[in-house]
Amino acid sequence: MYKEIYLVDDEDLVNTVNAIHFRRMGMEDRVKSFTNPELALDDLRYRDNPGVKTLILLDINMPEMSGFEFLEFMMLEDFPETNEVLLVT
């Protein structure tokens, strides 16, 4: 079970719809939504417990940074393998 769920999409509506699905599953307290991928990366970098199992729903096409660029930063900075990424578009 995931301790944290990150929704990273530049469209707020997409994040809202995904958050509703997680709320219906009783996981609303684990969801964090970001429309700016750089802010999501910062949150992942500086969280209190970086080793917790985390699901990241990541949009591929975003104006500030693509989902692939986001993944490159995660690999370059050696993020823990407890982060699981699902690319969406």
Secondary structure by P-SEA (a helix, b strand, c coil): cccbbbbbcccaaaaaaaaaaaaaacccccbbbbccaaaaaaaaacccccccbbbbbcccccccccaaaaaaaaaaacccccbbbbbcc
